[in-house]
């Protein structure tokens, strides 16, 4: 490995989070129902996973379904749940084959028993994989995450295992989702909106933010490369272009 390659790898984000926005609008522009956009968004997920694997990025977190998304029309929510179940059943073997560890974060208690069972099965199958960790945020909210961590600490205080004065940022962070993974370096939102929508509030404290107009089904290697190039130039001060990133990625193992 050359010094240039080592410097390049060091400059890359170690954890990328993506708010996958724009599926519904993409479908409407095609004259299709909104669920069609969600189905096409699965292709973009595959591309993003493959791209991160090629670059050797350790962690990727995708915002699949927020705790606020239950407010959407009932038929759309139902279709999303069916799609989630279908994708789990279809994709987990490919993820496992490519050493991807699947980790679902969020309050899973609201999902059906069948979906919860499939989530548990998929996580167990991939638990010992050593490649990319793919976190999928489902029924997740950043405020819920922080409140959940606080509740766990409150239980310890009530049990006499912890004093209130013992609680600090470090201790709280140990109960936040994905605390064992690299800190979030880069948060990307597709679809043109400029907000983080209750996504990874604690984890994003020092993350670089990147808002792009591309709708999620159109998110490809070129768009991802430009977002990472932007991160590299402002965070690590190791200037490179999207073309350089794509060329570097081409030298790694082909993705899913």
ABEGO torsion letter per residue (X at the ends): XBAAAAAAAAABBABBBBBBBGAAAAAAAAGBBAAAAAAAAAAAAAAAAAAAAAAGBABBBBBABBAAAAABBAAAAAAAAAAAAAAAAAAAAAAAAAGBBBBBBEBAAABBAAAAAAAAAAAAAAAABABBBBBBBBGBBAAAAAAAAAAAAAAAAAAGABBAAABBAAAAAAABBGAABBBBABBBBBGGBBBAGGBGAAAAAABBBBBBABBAAABBAAAAAAAAAAAAAAAAGBBBBAAAAAAAAAABBBBX
